Amino acid sequence: MVVEDIKIKQTYAVQTGDYVGQMFIVCKITEKGVGCLSVPKMENVLVPKDKWAIGRNSDIIEYVEELSQDIFKVCAAQYKKNEDSNN
């Protein structure tokens, strides 16, 4: 999978590492990386694009599903709230 294949609303399960057991919901894609809402902690995580590609290619993160619009709206609102409170 190439980084360009990442789409907002996609959900990934983290299989190993510091975030093992969490789900990453893709909320924002920028030049810096992939902005995710980490569930259940409800924290924003920015994963650099090169690290995202490594994670996908080595099964550190695994694609689960694309969220429905109504569920994603809630997640995106939480992501934005977190972003605003971090500034």
Secondary structure, DSSP 4 states (H G I P E B T S, - for coil): --GGG--TTEEEEE-SSTTTT-EEEEEEE-SSEEEEEEETTTEEEEEEHHHHHHHHHTTSEEEEEEPPHHHHHHHHHHHHHHHHHH-
